[in-house]
Amino acid sequence: MTKAIQIDKNADGKVEANLIDITVADLPEGDVTVAVEYSTLNYKDGLVLNGLGGLVRNYPHVPGIDFSGKVSASDNPNFKEGDEVVLTGWRVGEVHWGGYSEIARVKGEWLVPLPAGISTRQAMAVGTAGMAAMLGIMALEDQGMHKDDGPVLVTGAAGGVGSVACAILAANGYEVDAVTGRAASADYLHSMGVKTIIAREDISTPNGKPMNKERWAGCVDSVGGSMLANILTQMKYGKSVAAIGLAGGAGLETTVIPFLLRGVSLLGIDSVMCPTSRRQLAWQRLANELPMAKLEEMVNEVALSEVPALAKPIINGEVQGRTVVKVS
């Protein structure tokens, strides 16, 4: 028997999460079995645990969109017993059973070998949020972002995506401006390398102008909504915003003026179906460029049994940094 968090609908149709025992025979199909060591808690995990967003169609279900651990059995030629691996995305934890289980079975093509220099625990301190942040930075660099062009803005800076983005950008010599709605996070953000902190209320509402003063040479945005609309009017000429999340809403009420008159670009970042080669590059860069001491400052480690209690705080924006789940 092995421990797992399972969600199911009760008689009233509400989703409940419970820690239960499962067997290997209960696991879904796949050609690689992994002894899960760590998982993590992301915004999407909060949605799944609360039964929101229509992400899970079939119950009962084991959530957890990320996990890391060691291969315990493999019918895939690319993996052998004992290999350390990490999984993010591919709709694991939504359509396919996920990482909130001491053992998981998945398709080998969804796994990435863990790069040297990063442990299974550190991989989950990074998780989907951190990998998405790295993908966003890579996309901005592909569009010409350079540290000498001016400050780079990070929204939702105290959250998982924002924390990793701030740390990587600062480590690579960028001047980082950070938006947060939590005044108490100032010391934390400065420790991540942030130079200037901007209060959420100062930037969350557009002033109605199609363009405003040029301020930023790039932006990693995990908020969306009206804040993103406002930021687009303040990007420097030819610069880009990497859109990663929608904590502030899925709508985007704006004009085409910044795109037409300033050459601003809005880059969509998808970490779920991202090609394997791009994932491998992102993980290698994370291992090389993310300051591990700063990563540890972001981490709050919890036991598997504690995850259900964090389901509401994570979607309410009340969880700072990265929450690592010790599974085994």
N, C-alpha and C positions, 0 to 999 in steps of 0.2 A: 504494500500500500504506500501511497505517496500523497503528500499534502498539496492542496490546490484551493484557490479561491474560485468558487463557482457562482455565477449569477443566474437567477431564474425569476420567472414571474409568479407572484403569489395569486391567491384567489381573486384579489381585487385588481389584478393586472399590473401591479407595481413591481418594479425590479428590486430584488433583494440580493445581497452578496453575503456568502457564508464560506467559512473555511471548512473543507470537507476532505475525505479520503477518496482517492481515485486509484485505478490500477493502470498498468501499461496498456492493457487491452481496451481501456476507455479512450485512449488517445486517437486523434484523427490520423488520416493517411499521411505518409511522408517517407522519404528514403534516408533521413538522418534523425537519430534520436539524441537529444542533448540533456545532460544532467545540468539543470539550470542552477547557477550560483547566485546571480543577481538579476533583478529587474528594476524598474523605475516607475515613477508616477508622472505622467504628462497630462496636459489639458484634455487630450482626447480620451485618456484613461478615465478621467473624471466624468466625461460625457457617457462613456460606456457603463461605468459603475452606477450611474444615476439613471440609466435607461433613456438618455436624451440623444437627439440627433438622428435617430433611426440607423445607427451604425451597426447594430447587431440585429439580425433578422431571425436567427434560430436559437432557441433556448432549450436546455441549459447550455451555458457557455462559460469558458475560462478566459478572462480578459488578460490584458498585459501586452501592449504593442511593442515592447522591447524586451530582450533578455540577452544575457551572456552566460557562458559556461563552457563545459567540456563535452565533446562528442563521446557518447557511451556506446553507440552502435551506428554503423553506416553501410548502406548499399550504394552509396554515391562514390565514384572513383576519386572525387576531389577532396574527400574528407575521410579521416581514419580515426579510430578510437584514441582519445586523449588530446585531439586538436582543440585549441581554444578558439571559440567563435563568438561572433556578435550578430544579432538580428535586430533590424529596425524596419518598419514598414511592411510592404506587400500585403497589407490588410490583415496581418496576423494580429490577434487580439480583437478583431472585428468580425471577419468572416471565418477565419481559421483560429482554433484555440491558441492562446498566447502564453505569455511568460510568467503569469502568476500561478506557477505550478513547479514542483520540484523536478519534474521531467516534462520535456516537450518533444513532439515529433513534427518535423516540417520538411519541406522540399529543400534539398541541398543548395539549389540555385538562389535561395533567399538568404543564405548565410554568407558572411564575410569572415575570412580568417583574421584573427586579432593581430594587429601589427605589433612588432617588437616595441617594447617601451611603454606599453599600456596594459594594465591588469584588467581582469574581468570586472572588478569593482569600479575602476576608473572608467571603463567603457560605459557602464550604466550611470555614472556621474555625468557623462556626456549624453548618452541616449539619443533618442529621436530629436529632442530639443537642441542639443548641442550639434548634432550632425546637420540639422536644418540651418543652424546659424553658420556653420562652416560652408555649406552649400550656398548660402546667401552671400557670404563674403567672396567666395570664388566667383560667383556670377557678377558681382560688382567689379571685381578685378578684371574679369574678362571684358567688361565694358569700359575699362580704362581708369578705374578708381586708383588714386595714388596718394600716399601719405602727405605729399607736399602740396596737395590741392586744397587743403582746408579741413575743417572738422567733419567727422562722420557722426550721424545721429543714430542712436539705438533707442527704439521705443519699447515699452514694457520691460525696462532694463533690469528690474529686480527679479524677473521671472526666469524660467529655464533657458529659453532662447536668448533673451537679452543678456543674462549673466555671462554666458559663454561667448557671445558676440563681443561684449565689452572687453573681456579678458584677452581674446585673440587679437582684436584690433589694437589694443594698447600694447600688447607684447610685440606687435609688428610695427610699432612706431607711429600709429595713427593718433591724432587728437580726437578724443571721444566725448561727445555730448550725449547725455542720457536723460530720457523722459521716464518719470515714475510718479505714481499717485501716492506713494508711501514716503512721507518725510523721514520716517524712522530708518529708511534704507540708505540714507546719505553716506554714512561711514562705510557701509558694506560696498556701495558702488565705487566710492573713492578707492577702496582696497582692490577693486577689480581693475583700476587704472583709469577710471572716468575723471575727466578734468572738470566739466561743467554739468551740473544737474538742473534740469528744467522741470518745473512742476507740471503735472498732467493738465491742470485747468488752464495753464497759460498757452497751451498749444492744441487742445482738444477740439476747439470750435473755430471753424473758418470765419474770417471777417467779411466774407462776401466778395472780396477782390479776386479776379482771376489769376493775378500774380502779385507776389509780395517781394520784399527784399531778398536777394540771394544769400543763403546762409550755409548750406551743407554740400559737401563734395560726395556724399553717399549717404544711404540710410538703410539700416536693417530694421524692418517694421514687422512687429508681431501683433499689432493692434488693429489695423484696418480702420474702417468706418470714417467718421468725420475727421479724426486725427490724421489719417493718411491723406485725405482730401486737402487738408491744410498744409501738410508737409510738401505735397507736390508743388504748391505755389511758391515754395521757398527754396527749392533746389537750385544749385548753381547751373550755369549753362552747360548742357551736354551731359549732365550727371544723372544717376539712376537711383531708384528705390527698389530694394529687394523685399517683396511682399511674402511674408511667411505665415502670418496668423490672422485671426479675426476676433480677438478678445473684445474689441470695441464694436463689433458688428460686421456683418457681411456686405452691407450696402456701401456704395461709393458714389456720392453725389459731388461731381466736379465738372470742370470744363476741359476742352481739348487745348486750351491756350498754352499751358506750360509745355505740352508736347510739341506744339507747332512753333511757338516763338522762342522757346529756350532749348528745344531738343531734349527734353527730359524723357527718361525711359522708366517704365514700370515693369519690373522683372518678376514673374511668378516663380516661386520656389516650391517644388513638390518633392518631398522626401519619401513618399509612399512607394511610387513606382519608378523612382530614380534608377537609371541603368547601373548595373553592378560595377562597371569600370569607373563611373563617377563616384560611387560609394567608396570604392577602394581608395581612390585618390583623396577623398574627404577624410577617411579614417587615418590614412598615412599622415596627412597634414595635421590632423588633430593630435596625433601621437608626437609629432615634431614641434608644433607651434603653440599648443595650449599649455600654459604654465601649470604644472601639476599641483604646485603648492596653492595656487589660486583656485584651482579646481576643487581642492579639498575644502577650501573656505566656503564653497557654495553648498557643500553636501550636508544633508540631514539624513541619517540612516535609520530605517524603520524595519520592523519585522513584517513578514507576510501577513500575520494576523491583524496588523495595525492599518492595513491599506483601506478597508471599507470606511473607516472613520475619517479618512482624508478625502473622500470622494467629493464632498460638497466644498470644503475649503479650496481645493485646487481650481474648481470652475468659478469660484467667487474671487479669485485673485489674491487669496490669503496665504499662499505658500511661496516663500522666498527661496530662490536658488534652485537646487536640484535635490529631489528626494530619491534616495537609493533604497531599494527594497532587498533586504537579505533574504533570499528564498530558501536556500539549503543550509 
